[in-house]
Amino acid sequence: MSLSRYCAYLVSSAPDLLPDHQYTTQTIAEAVLLDLRRCLHGCTSNEAAVLKLQDTAKLAIRTPSTSAPDSIHVLGVRLAEDLMKIGEAKRWEVLADFWAELMLFVTPADNAMAHVEHLTMGGELITHLWALLTHAGIVQRPSHATQSQSV
């Protein structure tokens, strides 16, 4: 949960440290928030919000729509269901691999100066990872073609 919250923090408070343009990050974040606001309209407590998210996602799973893509929280519920179907040891292995790959994916940035500026103030975790990867010669993510060839 901590890395998840850290990534949410980066999206909302330090998008200049993430790859791609800040506008892309902001647009995706706003779309997710809009989806959740629509879903949670009328909820007056955290408990009500959790129940509404669960009910909405379960309904969407039971009656999949072929005309519109699933919302982010429905995709999250589908992922959680898939993860719960595998053994605990394998589930933790999948989650560890995912978070390690995600951090390595988001670390190389288009805006090196943002990382340099953050380092002068102590830096973020992602900034220190960026410095280590840069020192190792990894300054950008592999292209899509390169990733496909390595699979």
Buried (B, 14 or more C-beta within 10 A) or exposed (E): EEBEEBBEEBBEEBBBBBBBEBEEBEEEBEEBEEBBEEBBEEBEEEEEBEEBBEEBBEEBEEEEEEEEEBBEBBEEBBEEEEBEEEEEEEBEEEEEEEBEEEBEEBBBBEBEEBBEBBBEEEBBEBBBBBBEBBEEEBEEBEEEEEEEEEE
